[in-house]
Amino acid sequence: MSKKFTLDNVPLEEGLYELAKKQINKDAEFLEILGKRSVKEVNMTLFNRYRNFKFVRIVRYVYKNSRFYKRLYDAAGVNIDKIQTIADITKLPFTTPEDLAISNTKNMIHTDEDTAKKATQYDFLCTSQAKIERAITFTTSGTIGPKKRIFFSDKDIEIMTDFMAVGMNTVMDENGVTQIFLPPGPSMDQADLLARGVKKMKGQFVVTGMLTDSRTQIETIIKHRSTVLFGETRLMYRITKEMESEYDLGSLGVKAIFVTTSYLCDTMRKYLEKIWNARVTTHYGLVEMGLGVAVECGRGCGYHYNELDVIAETVDPETGLIKEDGQIGEMVFTSISREVMPIIRYKNKDISYMKRHNDKCDGLSIIGPIQSRIESMVPLGEGKIYPTYFDNALFTIAELIDYEIHLDNEGGKDNMTIFVETLHEEQDITDAVLEIVKADPLTKGINIRIAYVPKDTMKSETHFKKVVHDFR
């Protein structure tokens, strides 16, 4: 990989330290502790001291202002006064997706259904509803998992877009043009928030959405001289596959492709970098933590996350105990800067690992690639399968645009159907797919079928959130 693909325009730690300086100089309470009117620079020691202060403050804040956390901590016997440092985070119980579910009535004071639903949605709030500027209702994993609603204030949105600007600044400078392949919508939707982040770093942007045809997407790149493309992983792969024979994509001046939502396997990365002659980098987003959470390090470390506004942990999914550095576990996140709806120790069911000390990037922690979610893992044979299980191997097939896994138990035996979408509908890739899938130990003794879907069947905003369809 060439040098231009690996170096960040501005390393994330540099951007985070600048954001920390901005926050500290607006934080009268912390400045009083420091005995200063302002700070001129932030180093790792001051950065970590401020994170620790924000964590302790947010725990007291939610206990005082959130009905949910007051009940949760009282029930768990938490002594708030003994929460003195980030190390004390393990004394706090977890928050789960089920706690955030709109229809959930667990731990609610009220008993009638309508009142309970209202309480479920609003008991997390630490302010009046008048402070709410933006609400996002979503299901994390497409068609599975509980539906949730997350609230944000103007202040929350300001902090979110500050980090988006820092994240984008790792791959572009103020002369760049970002083309946003996210669904356009009302003010403060995801595309609008990202555009705000780009504007904060004085860059330009154009929003083309997810469902615009591939040729129009490329013509827009040419017209606006887009230098950064930001979109869903499989969508960027699809557009590239469809257009590489019609355009010399590597000559269009794109310097970076920022992909999000779906897992980026090595096969996809190498292909995209080769065709576009550009760096491909990944973004890890989580609505519950304010959309932008982490960006991939240009030095090849992994993900660096927004440590200024979020605390990340990796725990054993069953016991909840903290995992050692490098050990696979379930990701847990705590928002320490939010005003309306802070979420503390949120088990989001993503599986990865962390390394909490990294000398290469001035002490920033590392999160490994997110390949699967607990709720998306399905038992098969002697193990478990997940939506991206065959990605690295199947995407070596040049004609493959996308695929989806369905399981059933017709005839009393497990059957797997791989639905595939090909670049040209007349193309037969059955033998190539079967060779790959049958070679995996998990499919031993399982009947495997290949089914073709019409062109563009898997091109939709819902299809990009992959699941294994288990009908057994």
ROGUGU-677800 format. One record per atom (N, C-alpha, C): x, y, z; residue in one letter. Coordinates in steps of 0.05 Angstrom, whole numbers, plus 5000, padded with zeros to 4 digits. Layout:
# ROGUGU-677800
XYZA
...
END
This chain:
# ROGUGU-677800
501749765000M
500050005000M
501850255000M
501250444984S
502950674981S
502550865004S
504551055007K
504551235030K
502051405031K
501051495009K
498751675009K
496251535019K
496251275020F
493951125030F
494051095060F
496251145072T
496551075101T
496651315119T
497551545110L
497951775128L
495351935131L
494652015156D
492452185160D
493152475152D
491152615142N
491552905137N
492153045163N
490453005183V
490953105210V
490352865229V
492352765244P
491852535261P
489552595281P
488052385287L
485652425304L
486352535331L
488652445343E
489352535369E
489752845369E
490852945348E
491353235346E
488653385346E
486753275330G
484153395329G
482653375356G
482853145369L
481553115395L
482653305416L
485353345416Y
486553525435Y
485553815430Y
485253885405E
484154155399E
481254185408E
479653965405L
476953975414L
476853985445L
478753845458A
478853855487A
479454135497A
481254265483K
481954545491K
479454725488K
477954685466K
475554835462K
473454785485K
473154535492Q
471154465513Q
472054575540Q
474654535546I
475654615572I
475354915576I
475955065555N
475855355557N
472955465559N
470955285555K
468155365560K
467055235585K
468755085600D
467954935623D
468955075648D
467255255659A
468155415682A
468755245706A
467155025709E
467554855732E
470354725732E
471154625709F
473754495707F
476054695708F
475654925696L
477755135697L
478155225726L
476055235742E
476355305770E
478055095785E
477654845778I
479254625790I
482154665782I
482654735757L
485354775748L
486655035759L
484855215768G
485855475777G
486855655755G
485555625732K
486255775708K
483855905695K
484356115680R
482256235664R
481856105637R
484055985627S
483955845602S
486455665599S
486355485580V
488755325574V
489555375545V
492155385540K
493155435513K
493755185497K
494254965511E
494654715497E
493854485515E
493354255502V
492454015517V
494453785510V
495453665531N
497153425526N
495553185537N
496752945535M
495352705543M
494552705573M
496352815590T
495752825619T
493252995624T
493053235612L
490753405617L
488253285603L
488653165580F
486453045566F
485152825583F
486752655595N
485752435611N
484552545637N
485652755648R
484552875672R
481752995667R
481453115644Y
478853225637Y
476853005632Y
477552785618R
475752565614R
474852455641R
476652425660N
475952325686N
473952505700N
474452765698F
472652965710F
469852945697F
469752925671K
467252915657K
465652655664K
467052435667F
465752185674F
464452205701F
465952295721V
464752315748V
462452505748V
462652725733R
460552925732R
458052815719R
458352655697I
456052555683I
454552345700I
455952185715V
454651985732V
452952125753V
453952335765R
452352485784R
449952625770R
450452715746Y
448452865731Y
446052675724Y
446652435715V
444352255708V
442952155733V
444452115755Y
443152025779Y
441152235790Y
441952485787K
440252705796K
437952765777K
438252735751N
436352835732N
434852625716N
435852385714S
434552175698S
432951985716S
430351955712R
428851765728R
429851485724R
430551415699F
431551145694F
434051085710F
436051255709Y
438551195723Y
438251215753Y
436551395763K
435951405792K
434951135801K
432951025787R
431850755794R
433950535791R
435450545769L
437350335763L
439550325785L
440650555791Y
442850565810Y
441950505839Y
439550605846D
438550545873D
438050245875D
436950125855A
436349835855A
438949665857A
441049775845A
443649625845A
445349695870A
444349875886G
445849945910G
448350115905G
448350265883V
450650425876V
450850675895V
453250705906N
453750945922N
455151145904N
453651345895I
454651545875I
457151685885I
457351735911D
459651875922D
462251715920D
461951455915K
464351285913K
465351265883K
463951395866I
464751405838I
466651635835I
469251585836Q
471251795838Q
473051815813Q
473351595798T
475051585774T
473751405753T
474851415729I
473851235708I
474150945716I
476150885732A
476550605741A
474150505757A
472550685768D
470150605783D
467750535765D
468150555739I
465850505721I
464750225724I
466450035733T
465449755737T
463549725760T
463249935776K
461249925798K
458449985788K
458250075763L
455650155752L
454449925736L
451849885738P
450449675722P
450349765692P
449849575675F
449749625646F
446949735638F
446949885616T
444549955602T
444449785577T
442149685569T
441849505546T
440049615525T
440149515500P
438249595480P
435349555488P
434849345504E
432149305514E
431249525533E
433049645548D
432349865565D
431450105548D
432650135525L
432050365508L
429650315490L
428650075489A
426550005471A
424050165477A
422750265455I
420350425458I
418150275472I
417850025466S
415549865477S
416149745504S
418649775514N
419349645539N
418049775563N
417049605582T
415849705606T
417349625631T
419749515627K
421249425650K
422149655668K
421949625694N
422749825713N
421150075712N
418750065699M
417150305698M
415350325723M
414850575731I
413150615755I
410250575747I
409450655723H
406650655714H
405850375704H
403250325704T
402350055697T
400750055671T
399250275665D
397650265641D
399550295617D
398750155595E
400550135572E
401450395560E
399450575555D
400150825542D
402050995559D
401551005585T
403351165603T
406051035605T
406150765605A
408650625607A
410350675583A
409150675559K
410650725535K
411851005535K
410251195544K
411351475546K
413651485565K
413351345588A
415451345608A
418051215597A
417751005582T
420050865570T
421651055552T
420251205537Q
421651385518Q
422951615532Q
421851715554Y
422751965565Y
424151945592Y
424151715604D
425351695631D
428351715630D
429651695607F
432451735605F
433152035605F
431252205599L
431852495595L
432852615621L
434852795618C
435952945640C
435153235639C
433653315619T
432653585616T
429753575609T
428453805607S
425753815598S
425653745568S
423253665559Q
422953595531Q
423353845513Q
423154075524A
423454325508A
426354345498A
428254205511K
431054215502K
431554035477K
429653855471I
430053665450I
429953805423I
432153775408E
432253895381E
432053685359E
432853435366R
432953225346R
432352965359R
430652805347A
430052525357A
430452335334A
431852115339I
432351915318I
431051655328I
429151545312T
427951295318T
429051085299T
429950865309F
431450675291F
431450395303F
432050205287T
432649925295T
435549875288T
437249805307T
440149795302T
440849605280T
439649365279S
440449155260S
438449105238S
437349325227G
435549285205G
432849185213G
432348925209T
429748815215T
429548675242T
431848665257I
431748535283I
432548725304I
432048655329G
432748835351G
430549025357G
430449135381P
428349315389P
428549585376P
426249715372K
426249985361K
426750175384K
428550375379K
429450555399K
429150845389K
429051025408R
428951315402R
430951455419R
432751615406I
434851755420I
434352055416I
434752215437F
434252495436F
436852665438F
436852885424F
439153065424F
438353355427F
439953505441S
439553795444S
441353945424S
441054205422D
442854365405D
445754325414D
446154325440K
448854285450K
449954015442K
448253805444D
449153535436D
449953525407D
448353655390I
448853665361I
451453805355I
451954015370E
454454165367E
456853985372E
456753835394I
458853655401I
459153435380I
456953325371M
456953105351M
458353205326M
457553435316T
458653535291T
461553635294T
462353715318D
465153775323D
466853525318D
466053295328F
467553055324F
467452965295F
465153005282M
465052935253M
467153095237M
467453355244A
469453515231A
472253405235A
472853325260V
475453215266V
475852955251V
473852785250G
474052535236G
474552575206G
473052765194M
473352815165M
476052945160M
477153095179N
479653225175N
482053035174N
481552785182T
483652585179T
484052505150T
482052545133V
482352455105V
482152685085V
481552935094M
481353155075M
482153415088M
482853615071D
483453875082D
481254065073D
481554325079E
479454515074E
478854565044E
480654465027N
480254494998N
478654264986N
478054065003G
476753824993G
473753854989G
472553674973V
469753664969V
468753384977V
466953364996T
465953105005T
463253044991T
463052814978Q
460552734966Q
459252534986Q
456852594995I
455552445016I
453452255005I
453951995007F
452151784997F
450451685020F
449051865034L
447251805055L
444451915048L
442351805059P
439651895051P
439252185059P
438552355039P
437952635045P
435152645058P
434752845075G
432152865088G
431853135101G
430353155123P
429953405137P
432553505150P
432453755159S
434653865174S
435453685197S
438053645200M
439253485222M
438753185218M
438453085193D
438652805189D
441652735187D
442252485182Q
445052405182Q
446752545161Q
445652575137A
447052715116A
447553015123A
445453135135D
445753415142D
447753455165D
447753275184L
449653295206L
452553265197L
452953075178L
455653035167L
456453285152L
454553395136A
455153635121A
455953865140A
454653885163R
455354085182R
458254045192R
458953795196G
461753735205G
463753815183G
463053765158V
464853845136V
465154145135V
462954285139K
462954575138K
464754695161K
464654555184K
466254655206K
469254645200K
470054465183M
472854455176M
473354605150M
471354765142K
471454945119K
471654795092K
470754545092G
470654385067G
467954435053G
467754335029Q
465354345013Q
464054065012Q
461454065005F
460053805005F
457853804984F
457053564975V
454753524958V
453453264967V
450753264971V
449353024980V
447852894956V
448552644951T
447352504928T
445552274937T
445552204963G
443851994973G
444751714966G
443151514974M
443951234971M
442651104947M
440451204937L
438951074916L
439251204889L
440851414887T
441451534861T
442951324844T
442351314818D
443651114802D
446651164800D
448150954795S
451050964796S
452251154776S
451151174752R
452251354732R
452051644741R
449751714753T
449351984763T
451252044786T
451751844803Q
453751884824Q
456451954813Q
457351814792I
459951864781I
460052134767I
457852204753E
457752464739E
457852684759E
456752644783T
456852844804T
459652874814T
461052654817I
463952674825I
465452844805I
464952794780I
466352944759I
465653244760I
463053294762K
462053574762K
463153734785K
463053624809H
463753774833H
466653724842H
468053554826R
470853484833R
471153384861R
469453204868S
469353084895S
472052944901S
473153004924T
475652874932T
475352664953T
473052664968V
472452464988V
469652364984V
469352104984L
466651974981L
465951855008L
463651915019F
462751805045F
460151655041F
460251385044G
457851235040G
457950955052G
455650815050E
455450545060E
457350355044E
458550175058T
460650005047T
459749855022T
457549715023R
456649555001R
455649724978R
454649964984L
453750154963L
456250244947L
458350314961M
460750414947M
461950184930M
461749944940Y
462749714924Y
461049674899Y
458349694903R
456449664880R
457049874859R
457250124867I
457650334847I
460250284832I
462350204846T
464950164834T
464749934814T
463449714821K
463149484803K
461649564778K
459549714781E
457849784759E
459149984740E
460950144750M
461950374734M
464950344725M
466350144736E
469150124730E
469850084700E
467949954685S
468449904657S
467650144640S
466250344651E
465350574636E
466950824641E
468250834664Y
469851064672Y
472550974682Y
474551144678D
477151094691D
476951224719D
475951074738L
475351184765L
477851274779L
480051144773G
482551224786G
483651494778G
482551604756S
483551864746S
481752094754S
479652044770L
477752264776L
478552444798L
480752384811G
481752564832G
480752504860G
479252284864V
478352204891V
480752124907V
481052244930K
483352184947K
482751984970K
480251974978A
479451795000A
476551714997A
476051455004I
473351355006I
472851275034I
470951405047F
470251355075F
467751185075F
467950935085V
465750755085V
464650705113V
462050645115T
460850615141T
458650405140T
457450345163T
455150165167T
455849875165T
456749785141S
457349495137S
460249445140S
460849195148Y
463649105151Y
465149125124Y
467649225126L
469349235102L
471349015104L
471048815087C
473048595087C
475448675071C
477648525074D
480148585060D
479848575030D
478248385020T
477848364991T
476648614980T
474548714993M
473348964984M
475249204986M
476649225008R
478549445011R
480649454988R
481849224983K
483949214963K
482849284935K
480449184930Y
479149244904Y
478549534901Y
477349664921L
476649944920L
479050124917L
481150054932E
483550214931E
484950194904E
484849954892K
486049914866K
484550074844K
481850054844I
480350174823I
480250474825I
480050584849W
479950874853W
482651004856W
484750844861N
487350954866N
487151154890N
485751074911A
485151244933A
485251084959A
485651214981R
485551095007R
482651025014R
482250785025V
479650705035V
479850695066V
478150835079T
478150835108T
475350785119T
475150695143T
472550615154T
471750795177T
469150825181H
467950975202H
466050795218H
466150815244Y
464350665262Y
462450855275Y
459950825269G
457850995280G
455950845298G
454850995317L
452950875336L
451051105344L
448451075336V
446551285341V
446451355371V
446451135388E
446251175417E
448451355428E
450751355415M
453051515424M
453351765408M
451451835391G
451652085376G
452652045348G
452051825335L
452651765307L
455651715302L
457251925304G
460151885300G
461451785325G
462851555323V
464151445346V
467151415341V
467951295318A
470751225314A
471451245284A
473951295279V
474951295252V
477551125251V
478051015228E
480350835224E
482951005223E
484950915238C
487551055238C
489051015213C
490151225202G
491751205177G
494451075181G
495251025206R
497750885211R
497250585213R
494750495209G
494150215208G
493750095236G
493150255256C
492750155283C
490150015287C
488050105275G
485250015279G
483550265281G
481350255296Y
479650485301Y
480650645325Y
480750915322H
480951085345H
478151205349H
477351215374Y
474651315379Y
474651585393Y
472351705395N
472051975407N
472351965437N
474851935446E
475351905475E
474652155491E
474352385478L
473652625492L
470752615502L
468952495486D
466152495493D
464952215499D
466652005496V
465651735500V
467751575515V
466851385531I
468651185543I
467850915532I
469850765522A
469250495511A
470550285529A
469150055530E
470149825545E
469549575528E
470949355534T
470249095523T
469848905546T
467548775546V
466848595569V
466048325559V
466148135577D
465047865572D
462047885569D
460847795547P
457947825543P
456347695565P
457347485577E
455847335597E
456347445625E
458847485633T
459447565660T
459547865664T
460048015643G
460348305645G
463048395655G
464848205659L
467548275668L
469148395646L
470848595653I
472548735633I
474548535620I
474748545594K
476648385580K
479448505580K
481448335579E
484148435578E
484748555550E
486848715547D
487548825521D
487748605500D
486448655478G
486648475455G
484748245456G
483248205478Q
481347985480Q
478648065468Q
477547875452I
474847925440I
472747935461I
470848125458G
468648145476G
466548335465G
464548395482E
462348575474E
463148865480E
462649045461M
463249325464M
461149455483M
462149625500V
460549785519V
461350075517V
459450255515F
460050535511F
458550705531F
459850925539T
458751125558T
459051405546T
456851545543S
457051825533S
457552015557S
459652175556I
460352345579I
460052645573I
458852715550S
458552995543S
455653065536S
453852875536R
451152935527R
449553085548R
447753255539E
446053415556E
443253285560E
441853215539V
439153125541V
438952835550V
440552655537M
440152375541M
442852225543M
444352275563P
446852115566P
446151815571P
447751645560I
447351355563I
449851235575I
449551095597I
451851005613I
452150705612I
454550615605R
455250325603R
453250175585R
453150255561Y
451250145542Y
452449905527Y
451349665532K
452149425518K
450849415491K
452249475470N
450949505444N
451049245427N
452249035437K
452248765425K
454148745401K
455748945396D
457848915376D
460248765388D
461448585372I
463648425381I
466248525369I
468248585387S
470848675378S
472848645401S
475048785399Y
477048785420Y
478049075423Y
479349125445M
480549385450M
483449355459M
485049555452K
487749585464K
487849865475K
488249875501R
487850135515R
490350305516R
492650195507H
495050355507H
496450325479H
496950555467N
498050545440N
500050775437N
502550705439D
504650915437D
504851035410D
504050885389K
504250985362K
502651235357K
500351255370C
498551485366C
498151645392C
500351695406D
500351875429D
498451785451D
498151525455G
496551425477G
493651375472G
492651425447L
489851375442L
489351075441L
486950995451S
486150715451S
485450625423S
485250355420I
484550235394I
482150055397I
480350065378I
478149875376I
478649715351I
478449455352G
478849285328G
476349295310G
476549175286P
474349175267P
471849045279P
469549155273I
466949035282I
465948845260I
466148585264Q
465348395244Q
462548295248Q
461548295272S
458948175277S
457748295302S
455148245305R
453648315329R
452548065341R
452248065368I
451247825382I
448547735370I
446847935366E
444147865357E
444047775327E
446247825313S
446247745285S
447647475280S
448647355302M
450047105300M
448046875303M
448146685284V
446146475283V
447546205285V
446646015302P
447845755303P
447745605277P
449945475270L
450045315246L
452245105249L
451544855246G
453444645249G
454744645276G
457444655277E
458844655302E
459544935312E
458445145299G
459145415306G
456945615301G
457645855294K
455646065289K
456446215263K
454346305249I
454746445224I
453546725228I
454546915212Y
453547195214Y
453447305185Y
452147535181P
451647635154P
454047665136P
456347735147T
458747785131T
460747555132T
459747325140Y
461547095145Y
463147015121Y
461947025097F
463346935073F
464547175057F
464447415067D
465247645051D
467947625038D
469947565053N
472647565042N
472947385018N
471647155020A
471946954999A
470047004975A
467447064982L
465547094960L
466047344943L
467047554955F
467547804939F
470047784922F
471347554922T
473447504902T
472247434875T
469647364875I
468147304850I
467547564836I
468647614813A
468447874800A
465647964793A
463947774787E
461147834779E
459247884802E
460147824826L
458347854849L
458048144858L
455648234860I
455048504871I
454448484901I
452648294908D
451948264936D
450647994940D
450447914966Y
449247654972Y
447747674999Y
446147475004E
444547455029E
444147165036E
444247105062I
444046825071I
441346775084I
440046555074H
437546465086H
437846185096H
436746125119L
436845845130L
434045745135L
433545495129D
430945365135D
431445075143D
429244945150N
429544675160N
427444485147N
427044535121E
425144365106E
426144085105E
424343895109G
425043615109G
426643525133G
426643685154G
427943615179G
430943635178G
432043775158K
434843815155K
435444105149K
437744205161D
438444485156D
439144525127D
438044735115N
438644815088N
439545105087N
441345165070M
442345435067M
441845525038M
440545755034T
440245865008T
441846125007T
443646144988I
445146394984I
443846544961I
442546764967F
441446934946F
443647124936F
444047124910V
446147294899V
445047484878V
446347714877E
445847914856E
448447944840E
448247914814T
450647934797T
450648184780T
453048254771L
453348494755L
451748474729L
451748244717H
450148194693H
448247964699H
445647994694E
443647804703E
444047524690E
445247524666E
445547264653E
447947104663E
449647234680Q
452047104689Q
451446884710Q
452646654706D
452246424725D
454746394742D
454446434768I
456746404786I
456246184806I
454346014800T
453545804819T
455945634828T
457445534809D
459645354816D
461745494834D
462245754828A
464245894844A
463345944872A
460746014876V
459646054902V
459545794918V
458645584905L
458545324919L
461245224928L
463245264911E
465945174919E
466845314944E
466345574947I
467145724970I
465545644995I
462945634992V
461245585015V
461545295026V
461745105007K
462044825016K
464644765028K
466644935023A
469344885034A
469544955064A
467445105074D
467545185101D
466544965120D
467944915142P
467144695160P
464344715171P
463344965175L
460645005186L
458444905168L
458944875142T
456844785124T
456944485118T
458544345132K
458744055128K
456043925134K
455043765116G
452543625119G
450043795115G
450444045106I
448144225101I
447644245072I
445144235064N
444344265036N
444544565028N
446044615007I
446544894999I
445344944971I
443845164969R
442645234944R
443445524937R
443645574911I
444245844902I
441845954887I
440946194894A
438646314880A
439346594871A
438446664848Y
439046924836Y
436747124840Y
437447374846V
435447584848V
435847784826V
433847924817P
434148124795P
436048344803P
437148474783K
439048694787K
437748904805K
439349014823D
438549224841D
436649144863D
436048884865T
434248784887T
435348854914T
437948834917M
439248874943M
440149164947M
439349334928K
440149614931K
437749764944K
437749774970S
435749924985S
436849995012S
435750195024E
436850285050E
436550075072E
434549905069T
434249685089T
436049455083T
436449395057H
438149165051H
441049205059H
441949455062F
444649505069F
445249425098F
443149395114K
443549285141K
443048985140K
445148835138K
444948555132K
444248385157K
442648175152V
442047985173V
442147705160V
442447495176V
442047225167V
439147165172V
437647095151H
434747035154H
434546745162H
433746705187D
433646435198D
430646355201D
429746175183F
426946085184F
426545815196F
428645715210R
428445445221R
426645435246R
END
